[in-house]
Amino acid sequence: MKRIITLILVLTTFISIVPAEEIQNYNKVFSELKDEYRLASYFFNNLQKKYYKKLSDEDKWRYLEAFWKANDLDPTTETNEFLELIKARIDHCNTFFTHFNKGWTTDRGRIYIKHGKPYEIIKLRTSSSSKYPQKDFHIWKYRITDNYTYIFIDLQQHGDYRMVYSENDPDEASWPDWENYIGSDFDIGLLY
């Protein structure tokens, strides 16, 4: 909690000292405020989202700039390595996860942007014991720093995989009936 409060204080201070005309010169990913916020919100907690919504548009840009700067992996360089990493992940998502929406806005895109490449991806098909017609689904596992597991299912069978299951990620929720989509004979051991 102390880290969150400190980050908000730093961001608030940064907002007040950056002149509006300089905001355009700082690193950002998108030119549209709604897109820039959507991307940054993948990393925001509820307190940061609540604070952001109270700001003017000008201060929202400052807040987002402060967020990117606060997460710079090496502030001693001119390049914001964190922002460059996120841009590379967006490119990956737009290449591999785009169907009806831009890849970075999809469920898989959001998780990939937040956590990077999964430690393991298991590609399966739902069983005949599923409550619904058979569909492809993927299990993504992250095991390097956190033990996150996600299940994405191609509900409409057109490549737009939706997340139905999340384990250990407090910012993501599972569908209450996710098992109905996979099938009653699903090997739960595949999640671990």
mmCIF file of the C-alpha atoms, coordinates in Angstrom:
data_MODEL
# 
_entry.id   MODEL 
# 
loop_
_atom_site.group_PDB 
_atom_site.id 
_atom_site.type_symbol 
_atom_site.label_atom_id 
_atom_site.label_alt_id 
_atom_site.label_comp_id 
_atom_site.label_asym_id 
_atom_site.label_entity_id 
_atom_site.label_seq_id 
_atom_site.pdbx_PDB_ins_code 
_atom_site.Cartn_x 
_atom_site.Cartn_y 
_atom_site.Cartn_z 
_atom_site.occupancy 
_atom_site.B_iso_or_equiv 
_atom_site.pdbx_formal_charge 
_atom_site.auth_seq_id 
_atom_site.auth_comp_id 
_atom_site.auth_asym_id 
_atom_site.auth_atom_id 
_atom_site.pdbx_PDB_model_num 
ATOM 1   C CA . MET A 1 1   ? 0.000   0.000   0.000   1.00 0.00 ? 1   MET A CA 1 
ATOM 2   C CA . LYS A 1 2   ? 2.896   2.356   0.779   1.00 0.00 ? 2   LYS A CA 1 
ATOM 3   C CA . ARG A 1 3   ? 4.255   1.842   -2.754  1.00 0.00 ? 3   ARG A CA 1 
ATOM 4   C CA . ILE A 1 4   ? 0.889   2.767   -4.287  1.00 0.00 ? 4   ILE A CA 1 
ATOM 5   C CA . ILE A 1 5   ? 0.572   5.915   -2.186  1.00 0.00 ? 5   ILE A CA 1 
ATOM 6   C CA . THR A 1 6   ? 4.163   6.910   -3.000  1.00 0.00 ? 6   THR A CA 1 
ATOM 7   C CA . LEU A 1 7   ? 3.546   6.396   -6.727  1.00 0.00 ? 7   LEU A CA 1 
ATOM 8   C CA . ILE A 1 8   ? 0.403   8.542   -6.605  1.00 0.00 ? 8   ILE A CA 1 
ATOM 9   C CA . LEU A 1 9   ? 2.285   11.285  -4.751  1.00 0.00 ? 9   LEU A CA 1 
ATOM 10  C CA . VAL A 1 10  ? 5.105   11.197  -7.309  1.00 0.00 ? 10  VAL A CA 1 
ATOM 11  C CA . LEU A 1 11  ? 2.629   11.274  -10.187 1.00 0.00 ? 11  LEU A CA 1 
ATOM 12  C CA . THR A 1 12  ? 0.686   14.134  -8.591  1.00 0.00 ? 12  THR A CA 1 
ATOM 13  C CA . THR A 1 13  ? 3.880   16.144  -8.134  1.00 0.00 ? 13  THR A CA 1 
ATOM 14  C CA . PHE A 1 14  ? 4.909   15.461  -11.729 1.00 0.00 ? 14  PHE A CA 1 
ATOM 15  C CA . ILE A 1 15  ? 1.514   16.594  -13.011 1.00 0.00 ? 15  ILE A CA 1 
ATOM 16  C CA . SER A 1 16  ? 1.854   19.975  -11.353 1.00 0.00 ? 16  SER A CA 1 
ATOM 17  C CA . ILE A 1 17  ? 5.389   20.752  -12.595 1.00 0.00 ? 17  ILE A CA 1 
ATOM 18  C CA . VAL A 1 18  ? 5.169   19.757  -16.279 1.00 0.00 ? 18  VAL A CA 1 
ATOM 19  C CA . PRO A 1 19  ? 3.955   22.625  -18.473 1.00 0.00 ? 19  PRO A CA 1 
ATOM 20  C CA . ALA A 1 20  ? 1.115   21.637  -20.815 1.00 0.00 ? 20  ALA A CA 1 
ATOM 21  C CA . GLU A 1 21  ? 3.097   22.493  -23.963 1.00 0.00 ? 21  GLU A CA 1 
ATOM 22  C CA . GLU A 1 22  ? 5.806   19.991  -22.992 1.00 0.00 ? 22  GLU A CA 1 
ATOM 23  C CA . ILE A 1 23  ? 3.417   17.049  -22.758 1.00 0.00 ? 23  ILE A CA 1 
ATOM 24  C CA . GLN A 1 24  ? 3.514   16.609  -26.538 1.00 0.00 ? 24  GLN A CA 1 
ATOM 25  C CA . ASN A 1 25  ? 7.288   16.011  -26.398 1.00 0.00 ? 25  ASN A CA 1 
ATOM 26  C CA . TYR A 1 26  ? 7.161   13.146  -23.925 1.00 0.00 ? 26  TYR A CA 1 
ATOM 27  C CA . ASN A 1 27  ? 6.988   9.510   -24.881 1.00 0.00 ? 27  ASN A CA 1 
ATOM 28  C CA . LYS A 1 28  ? 3.553   8.124   -25.394 1.00 0.00 ? 28  LYS A CA 1 
ATOM 29  C CA . VAL A 1 29  ? 2.170   5.287   -27.425 1.00 0.00 ? 29  VAL A CA 1 
ATOM 30  C CA . PHE A 1 30  ? -1.041  6.731   -28.856 1.00 0.00 ? 30  PHE A CA 1 
ATOM 31  C CA . SER A 1 31  ? -2.171  10.172  -29.915 1.00 0.00 ? 31  SER A CA 1 
ATOM 32  C CA . GLU A 1 32  ? -5.712  9.577   -28.637 1.00 0.00 ? 32  GLU A CA 1 
ATOM 33  C CA . LEU A 1 33  ? -6.211  10.004  -24.896 1.00 0.00 ? 33  LEU A CA 1 
ATOM 34  C CA . LYS A 1 34  ? -8.760  7.170   -24.670 1.00 0.00 ? 34  LYS A CA 1 
ATOM 35  C CA . ASP A 1 35  ? -6.318  4.702   -26.260 1.00 0.00 ? 35  ASP A CA 1 
ATOM 36  C CA . GLU A 1 36  ? -3.401  5.863   -24.126 1.00 0.00 ? 36  GLU A CA 1 
ATOM 37  C CA . TYR A 1 37  ? -5.524  5.478   -20.986 1.00 0.00 ? 37  TYR A CA 1 
ATOM 38  C CA . ARG A 1 38  ? -6.836  2.054   -22.020 1.00 0.00 ? 38  ARG A CA 1 
ATOM 39  C CA . LEU A 1 39  ? -3.257  0.839   -22.427 1.00 0.00 ? 39  LEU A CA 1 
ATOM 40  C CA . ALA A 1 40  ? -2.007  2.324   -19.156 1.00 0.00 ? 40  ALA A CA 1 
ATOM 41  C CA . SER A 1 41  ? -5.088  1.047   -17.325 1.00 0.00 ? 41  SER A CA 1 
ATOM 42  C CA . TYR A 1 42  ? -3.851  -2.509  -17.924 1.00 0.00 ? 42  TYR A CA 1 
ATOM 43  C CA . PHE A 1 43  ? -1.301  -1.681  -15.215 1.00 0.00 ? 43  PHE A CA 1 
ATOM 44  C CA . PHE A 1 44  ? -3.358  0.639   -12.991 1.00 0.00 ? 44  PHE A CA 1 
ATOM 45  C CA . ASN A 1 45  ? -4.907  -0.402  -9.729  1.00 0.00 ? 45  ASN A CA 1 
ATOM 46  C CA . ASN A 1 46  ? -8.389  0.787   -8.723  1.00 0.00 ? 46  ASN A CA 1 
ATOM 47  C CA . LEU A 1 47  ? -7.055  3.766   -6.773  1.00 0.00 ? 47  LEU A CA 1 
ATOM 48  C CA . GLN A 1 48  ? -5.076  5.008   -9.788  1.00 0.00 ? 48  GLN A CA 1 
ATOM 49  C CA . LYS A 1 49  ? -8.106  4.590   -12.082 1.00 0.00 ? 49  LYS A CA 1 
ATOM 50  C CA . LYS A 1 50  ? -10.317 6.482   -9.655  1.00 0.00 ? 50  LYS A CA 1 
ATOM 51  C CA . TYR A 1 51  ? -7.815  9.339   -9.368  1.00 0.00 ? 51  TYR A CA 1 
ATOM 52  C CA . TYR A 1 52  ? -7.369  9.530   -13.153 1.00 0.00 ? 52  TYR A CA 1 
ATOM 53  C CA . LYS A 1 53  ? -11.102 9.941   -13.779 1.00 0.00 ? 53  LYS A CA 1 
ATOM 54  C CA . LYS A 1 54  ? -11.192 13.117  -11.667 1.00 0.00 ? 54  LYS A CA 1 
ATOM 55  C CA . LEU A 1 55  ? -8.555  14.905  -13.784 1.00 0.00 ? 55  LEU A CA 1 
ATOM 56  C CA . SER A 1 56  ? -8.993  17.340  -16.656 1.00 0.00 ? 56  SER A CA 1 
ATOM 57  C CA . ASP A 1 57  ? -7.893  16.094  -20.089 1.00 0.00 ? 57  ASP A CA 1 
ATOM 58  C CA . GLU A 1 58  ? -4.670  18.091  -19.838 1.00 0.00 ? 58  GLU A CA 1 
ATOM 59  C CA . ASP A 1 59  ? -3.890  16.603  -16.430 1.00 0.00 ? 59  ASP A CA 1 
ATOM 60  C CA . LYS A 1 60  ? -4.816  13.126  -17.664 1.00 0.00 ? 60  LYS A CA 1 
ATOM 61  C CA . TRP A 1 61  ? -2.063  13.416  -20.284 1.00 0.00 ? 61  TRP A CA 1 
ATOM 62  C CA . ARG A 1 62  ? 0.361   14.545  -17.590 1.00 0.00 ? 62  ARG A CA 1 
ATOM 63  C CA . TYR A 1 63  ? -0.695  11.683  -15.343 1.00 0.00 ? 63  TYR A CA 1 
ATOM 64  C CA . LEU A 1 64  ? -0.133  9.126   -18.098 1.00 0.00 ? 64  LEU A CA 1 
ATOM 65  C CA . GLU A 1 65  ? 3.256   10.619  -18.897 1.00 0.00 ? 65  GLU A CA 1 
ATOM 66  C CA . ALA A 1 66  ? 4.184   10.438  -15.226 1.00 0.00 ? 66  ALA A CA 1 
ATOM 67  C CA . PHE A 1 67  ? 3.066   6.812   -15.133 1.00 0.00 ? 67  PHE A CA 1 
ATOM 68  C CA . TRP A 1 68  ? 5.316   5.854   -18.062 1.00 0.00 ? 68  TRP A CA 1 
ATOM 69  C CA . LYS A 1 69  ? 8.242   7.740   -16.546 1.00 0.00 ? 69  LYS A CA 1 
ATOM 70  C CA . ALA A 1 70  ? 7.721   6.163   -13.111 1.00 0.00 ? 70  ALA A CA 1 
ATOM 71  C CA . ASN A 1 71  ? 7.953   2.705   -14.687 1.00 0.00 ? 71  ASN A CA 1 
ATOM 72  C CA . ASP A 1 72  ? 11.056  3.406   -16.800 1.00 0.00 ? 72  ASP A CA 1 
ATOM 73  C CA . LEU A 1 73  ? 13.362  0.432   -16.289 1.00 0.00 ? 73  LEU A CA 1 
ATOM 74  C CA . ASP A 1 74  ? 16.503  2.600   -16.516 1.00 0.00 ? 74  ASP A CA 1 
ATOM 75  C CA . PRO A 1 75  ? 15.857  6.305   -15.847 1.00 0.00 ? 75  PRO A CA 1 
ATOM 76  C CA . THR A 1 76  ? 19.537  7.087   -16.505 1.00 0.00 ? 76  THR A CA 1 
ATOM 77  C CA . THR A 1 77  ? 19.037  6.618   -20.262 1.00 0.00 ? 77  THR A CA 1 
ATOM 78  C CA . GLU A 1 78  ? 17.132  8.823   -22.687 1.00 0.00 ? 78  GLU A CA 1 
ATOM 79  C CA . THR A 1 79  ? 15.034  5.859   -23.817 1.00 0.00 ? 79  THR A CA 1 
ATOM 80  C CA . ASN A 1 80  ? 12.155  4.695   -21.682 1.00 0.00 ? 80  ASN A CA 1 
ATOM 81  C CA . GLU A 1 81  ? 12.839  0.950   -21.822 1.00 0.00 ? 81  GLU A CA 1 
ATOM 82  C CA . PHE A 1 82  ? 9.495   0.051   -20.254 1.00 0.00 ? 82  PHE A CA 1 
ATOM 83  C CA . LEU A 1 83  ? 7.591   2.042   -22.869 1.00 0.00 ? 83  LEU A CA 1 
ATOM 84  C CA . GLU A 1 84  ? 9.666   0.477   -25.663 1.00 0.00 ? 84  GLU A CA 1 
ATOM 85  C CA . LEU A 1 85  ? 8.934   -2.995  -24.267 1.00 0.00 ? 85  LEU A CA 1 
ATOM 86  C CA . ILE A 1 86  ? 5.212   -2.220  -24.214 1.00 0.00 ? 86  ILE A CA 1 
ATOM 87  C CA . LYS A 1 87  ? 5.354   -0.912  -27.802 1.00 0.00 ? 87  LYS A CA 1 
ATOM 88  C CA . ALA A 1 88  ? 7.021   -4.153  -28.923 1.00 0.00 ? 88  ALA A CA 1 
ATOM 89  C CA . ARG A 1 89  ? 4.320   -6.167  -27.147 1.00 0.00 ? 89  ARG A CA 1 
ATOM 90  C CA . ILE A 1 90  ? 1.614   -4.079  -28.848 1.00 0.00 ? 90  ILE A CA 1 
ATOM 91  C CA . ASP A 1 91  ? 3.190   -4.811  -32.233 1.00 0.00 ? 91  ASP A CA 1 
ATOM 92  C CA . HIS A 1 92  ? 3.207   -8.530  -31.411 1.00 0.00 ? 92  HIS A CA 1 
ATOM 93  C CA . CYS A 1 93  ? -0.445  -8.420  -30.323 1.00 0.00 ? 93  CYS A CA 1 
ATOM 94  C CA . ASN A 1 94  ? -1.516  -6.492  -33.413 1.00 0.00 ? 94  ASN A CA 1 
ATOM 95  C CA . THR A 1 95  ? 0.271   -9.033  -35.597 1.00 0.00 ? 95  THR A CA 1 
ATOM 96  C CA . PHE A 1 96  ? -0.988  -12.232 -33.957 1.00 0.00 ? 96  PHE A CA 1 
ATOM 97  C CA . PHE A 1 97  ? -4.221  -11.404 -32.075 1.00 0.00 ? 97  PHE A CA 1 
ATOM 98  C CA . THR A 1 98  ? -6.043  -8.968  -34.393 1.00 0.00 ? 98  THR A CA 1 
ATOM 99  C CA . HIS A 1 99  ? -9.366  -10.200 -35.730 1.00 0.00 ? 99  HIS A CA 1 
ATOM 100 C CA . PHE A 1 100 ? -12.311 -7.808  -35.404 1.00 0.00 ? 100 PHE A CA 1 
ATOM 101 C CA . ASN A 1 101 ? -10.467 -5.530  -32.977 1.00 0.00 ? 101 ASN A CA 1 
ATOM 102 C CA . LYS A 1 102 ? -6.863  -4.404  -32.781 1.00 0.00 ? 102 LYS A CA 1 
ATOM 103 C CA . GLY A 1 103 ? -4.834  -7.159  -31.149 1.00 0.00 ? 103 GLY A CA 1 
ATOM 104 C CA . TRP A 1 104 ? -3.702  -5.025  -28.214 1.00 0.00 ? 104 TRP A CA 1 
ATOM 105 C CA . THR A 1 105 ? -7.354  -4.497  -27.168 1.00 0.00 ? 105 THR A CA 1 
ATOM 106 C CA . THR A 1 106 ? -8.240  -8.213  -27.056 1.00 0.00 ? 106 THR A CA 1 
ATOM 107 C CA . ASP A 1 107 ? -8.159  -10.418 -23.965 1.00 0.00 ? 107 ASP A CA 1 
ATOM 108 C CA . ARG A 1 108 ? -5.004  -12.190 -25.123 1.00 0.00 ? 108 ARG A CA 1 
ATOM 109 C CA . GLY A 1 109 ? -3.498  -8.833  -26.046 1.00 0.00 ? 109 GLY A CA 1 
ATOM 110 C CA . ARG A 1 110 ? -4.144  -7.385  -22.595 1.00 0.00 ? 110 ARG A CA 1 
ATOM 111 C CA . ILE A 1 111 ? -2.509  -10.349 -20.861 1.00 0.00 ? 111 ILE A CA 1 
ATOM 112 C CA . TYR A 1 112 ? 0.428   -10.402 -23.286 1.00 0.00 ? 112 TYR A CA 1 
ATOM 113 C CA . ILE A 1 113 ? 1.029   -6.676  -22.792 1.00 0.00 ? 113 ILE A CA 1 
ATOM 114 C CA . LYS A 1 114 ? 0.916   -7.026  -19.005 1.00 0.00 ? 114 LYS A CA 1 
ATOM 115 C CA . HIS A 1 115 ? 3.058   -10.155 -18.684 1.00 0.00 ? 115 HIS A CA 1 
ATOM 116 C CA . GLY A 1 116 ? 4.855   -10.771 -21.971 1.00 0.00 ? 116 GLY A CA 1 
ATOM 117 C CA . LYS A 1 117 ? 5.300   -14.132 -23.650 1.00 0.00 ? 117 LYS A CA 1 
ATOM 118 C CA . PRO A 1 118 ? 3.790   -17.016 -21.663 1.00 0.00 ? 118 PRO A CA 1 
ATOM 119 C CA . TYR A 1 119 ? 6.097   -19.602 -20.138 1.00 0.00 ? 119 TYR A CA 1 
ATOM 120 C CA . GLU A 1 120 ? 3.925   -22.278 -21.749 1.00 0.00 ? 120 GLU A CA 1 
ATOM 121 C CA . ILE A 1 121 ? 0.971   -22.349 -24.136 1.00 0.00 ? 121 ILE A CA 1 
ATOM 122 C CA . ILE A 1 122 ? -1.171  -25.463 -24.421 1.00 0.00 ? 122 ILE A CA 1 
ATOM 123 C CA . LYS A 1 123 ? -3.530  -25.591 -27.425 1.00 0.00 ? 123 LYS A CA 1 
ATOM 124 C CA . LEU A 1 124 ? -6.526  -27.913 -27.090 1.00 0.00 ? 124 LEU A CA 1 
ATOM 125 C CA . ARG A 1 125 ? -10.075 -28.497 -28.263 1.00 0.00 ? 125 ARG A CA 1 
ATOM 126 C CA . THR A 1 126 ? -13.063 -28.677 -25.943 1.00 0.00 ? 126 THR A CA 1 
ATOM 127 C CA . SER A 1 127 ? -14.395 -32.158 -25.338 1.00 0.00 ? 127 SER A CA 1 
ATOM 128 C CA . SER A 1 128 ? -17.654 -33.646 -26.485 1.00 0.00 ? 128 SER A CA 1 
ATOM 129 C CA . SER A 1 129 ? -18.795 -33.477 -22.846 1.00 0.00 ? 129 SER A CA 1 
ATOM 130 C CA . SER A 1 130 ? -18.885 -29.680 -23.117 1.00 0.00 ? 130 SER A CA 1 
ATOM 131 C CA . LYS A 1 131 ? -22.248 -28.003 -22.766 1.00 0.00 ? 131 LYS A CA 1 
ATOM 132 C CA . TYR A 1 132 ? -21.533 -26.172 -26.047 1.00 0.00 ? 132 TYR A CA 1 
ATOM 133 C CA . PRO A 1 133 ? -20.221 -27.168 -29.504 1.00 0.00 ? 133 PRO A CA 1 
ATOM 134 C CA . GLN A 1 134 ? -16.535 -28.049 -29.630 1.00 0.00 ? 134 GLN A CA 1 
ATOM 135 C CA . LYS A 1 135 ? -14.152 -25.101 -29.860 1.00 0.00 ? 135 LYS A CA 1 
ATOM 136 C CA . ASP A 1 136 ? -10.418 -24.439 -29.725 1.00 0.00 ? 136 ASP A CA 1 
ATOM 137 C CA . PHE A 1 137 ? -8.955  -23.117 -26.509 1.00 0.00 ? 137 PHE A CA 1 
ATOM 138 C CA . HIS A 1 138 ? -5.536  -22.173 -25.189 1.00 0.00 ? 138 HIS A CA 1 
ATOM 139 C CA . ILE A 1 139 ? -4.045  -22.382 -21.721 1.00 0.00 ? 139 ILE A CA 1 
ATOM 140 C CA . TRP A 1 140 ? -1.401  -19.745 -21.050 1.00 0.00 ? 140 TRP A CA 1 
ATOM 141 C CA . LYS A 1 141 ? 0.928   -20.275 -18.096 1.00 0.00 ? 141 LYS A CA 1 
ATOM 142 C CA . TYR A 1 142 ? 3.310   -17.788 -16.516 1.00 0.00 ? 142 TYR A CA 1 
ATOM 143 C CA . ARG A 1 143 ? 5.764   -19.299 -14.043 1.00 0.00 ? 143 ARG A CA 1 
ATOM 144 C CA . ILE A 1 144 ? 8.809   -17.004 -13.934 1.00 0.00 ? 144 ILE A CA 1 
ATOM 145 C CA . THR A 1 145 ? 7.904   -14.368 -11.317 1.00 0.00 ? 145 THR A CA 1 
ATOM 146 C CA . ASP A 1 146 ? 4.219   -15.094 -10.711 1.00 0.00 ? 146 ASP A CA 1 
ATOM 147 C CA . ASN A 1 147 ? 2.164   -18.240 -11.135 1.00 0.00 ? 147 ASN A CA 1 
ATOM 148 C CA . TYR A 1 148 ? -0.613  -17.009 -13.392 1.00 0.00 ? 148 TYR A CA 1 
ATOM 149 C CA . THR A 1 149 ? -2.748  -19.281 -15.552 1.00 0.00 ? 149 THR A CA 1 
ATOM 150 C CA . TYR A 1 150 ? -5.334  -18.200 -18.118 1.00 0.00 ? 150 TYR A CA 1 
ATOM 151 C CA . ILE A 1 151 ? -7.716  -20.038 -20.430 1.00 0.00 ? 151 ILE A CA 1 
ATOM 152 C CA . PHE A 1 152 ? -8.786  -18.372 -23.676 1.00 0.00 ? 152 PHE A CA 1 
ATOM 153 C CA . ILE A 1 153 ? -11.528 -19.945 -25.783 1.00 0.00 ? 153 ILE A CA 1 
ATOM 154 C CA . ASP A 1 154 ? -12.493 -19.203 -29.381 1.00 0.00 ? 154 ASP A CA 1 
ATOM 155 C CA . LEU A 1 155 ? -16.205 -18.828 -28.662 1.00 0.00 ? 155 LEU A CA 1 
ATOM 156 C CA . GLN A 1 156 ? -17.333 -17.747 -32.129 1.00 0.00 ? 156 GLN A CA 1 
ATOM 157 C CA . GLN A 1 157 ? -14.718 -19.883 -33.928 1.00 0.00 ? 157 GLN A CA 1 
ATOM 158 C CA . HIS A 1 158 ? -13.242 -16.929 -35.790 1.00 0.00 ? 158 HIS A CA 1 
ATOM 159 C CA . GLY A 1 159 ? -9.971  -16.522 -33.878 1.00 0.00 ? 159 GLY A CA 1 
ATOM 160 C CA . ASP A 1 160 ? -11.081 -13.961 -31.294 1.00 0.00 ? 160 ASP A CA 1 
ATOM 161 C CA . TYR A 1 161 ? -10.214 -15.873 -28.138 1.00 0.00 ? 161 TYR A CA 1 
ATOM 162 C CA . ARG A 1 162 ? -11.983 -14.700 -24.965 1.00 0.00 ? 162 ARG A CA 1 
ATOM 163 C CA . MET A 1 163 ? -10.568 -15.231 -21.494 1.00 0.00 ? 163 MET A CA 1 
ATOM 164 C CA . VAL A 1 164 ? -12.845 -17.487 -19.456 1.00 0.00 ? 164 VAL A CA 1 
ATOM 165 C CA . TYR A 1 165 ? -10.461 -18.490 -16.663 1.00 0.00 ? 165 TYR A CA 1 
ATOM 166 C CA . SER A 1 166 ? -7.823  -16.695 -14.622 1.00 0.00 ? 166 SER A CA 1 
ATOM 167 C CA . GLU A 1 167 ? -5.838  -18.054 -11.701 1.00 0.00 ? 167 GLU A CA 1 
ATOM 168 C CA . ASN A 1 168 ? -3.814  -15.997 -9.192  1.00 0.00 ? 168 ASN A CA 1 
ATOM 169 C CA . ASP A 1 169 ? -4.271  -12.688 -11.034 1.00 0.00 ? 169 ASP A CA 1 
ATOM 170 C CA . PRO A 1 170 ? -6.303  -10.345 -8.802  1.00 0.00 ? 170 PRO A CA 1 
ATOM 171 C CA . ASP A 1 171 ? -6.982  -8.002  -11.732 1.00 0.00 ? 171 ASP A CA 1 
ATOM 172 C CA . GLU A 1 172 ? -8.610  -10.644 -13.940 1.00 0.00 ? 172 GLU A CA 1 
ATOM 173 C CA . ALA A 1 173 ? -11.755 -12.669 -13.293 1.00 0.00 ? 173 ALA A CA 1 
ATOM 174 C CA . SER A 1 174 ? -12.909 -16.119 -14.337 1.00 0.00 ? 174 SER A CA 1 
ATOM 175 C CA . TRP A 1 175 ? -16.328 -16.779 -15.756 1.00 0.00 ? 175 TRP A CA 1 
ATOM 176 C CA . PRO A 1 176 ? -18.361 -18.633 -13.112 1.00 0.00 ? 176 PRO A CA 1 
ATOM 177 C CA . ASP A 1 177 ? -19.350 -21.320 -15.629 1.00 0.00 ? 177 ASP A CA 1 
ATOM 178 C CA . TRP A 1 178 ? -15.998 -21.619 -17.439 1.00 0.00 ? 178 TRP A CA 1 
ATOM 179 C CA . GLU A 1 179 ? -15.936 -25.406 -16.966 1.00 0.00 ? 179 GLU A CA 1 
ATOM 180 C CA . ASN A 1 180 ? -19.163 -25.750 -18.985 1.00 0.00 ? 180 ASN A CA 1 
ATOM 181 C CA . TYR A 1 181 ? -17.297 -24.394 -22.006 1.00 0.00 ? 181 TYR A CA 1 
ATOM 182 C CA . ILE A 1 182 ? -14.325 -26.756 -21.646 1.00 0.00 ? 182 ILE A CA 1 
ATOM 183 C CA . GLY A 1 183 ? -16.096 -29.994 -20.727 1.00 0.00 ? 183 GLY A CA 1 
ATOM 184 C CA . SER A 1 184 ? -16.605 -32.068 -17.599 1.00 0.00 ? 184 SER A CA 1 
ATOM 185 C CA . ASP A 1 185 ? -13.745 -34.418 -18.461 1.00 0.00 ? 185 ASP A CA 1 
ATOM 186 C CA . PHE A 1 186 ? -11.166 -31.600 -18.638 1.00 0.00 ? 186 PHE A CA 1 
ATOM 187 C CA . ASP A 1 187 ? -7.901  -32.578 -16.927 1.00 0.00 ? 187 ASP A CA 1 
ATOM 188 C CA . ILE A 1 188 ? -7.615  -29.876 -14.247 1.00 0.00 ? 188 ILE A CA 1 
ATOM 189 C CA . GLY A 1 189 ? -3.957  -30.887 -13.798 1.00 0.00 ? 189 GLY A CA 1 
ATOM 190 C CA . LEU A 1 190 ? -3.187  -29.066 -17.068 1.00 0.00 ? 190 LEU A CA 1 
ATOM 191 C CA . LEU A 1 191 ? -3.612  -25.787 -15.191 1.00 0.00 ? 191 LEU A CA 1 
ATOM 192 C CA . TYR A 1 192 ? -0.611  -26.465 -12.946 1.00 0.00 ? 192 TYR A CA 1 
# 
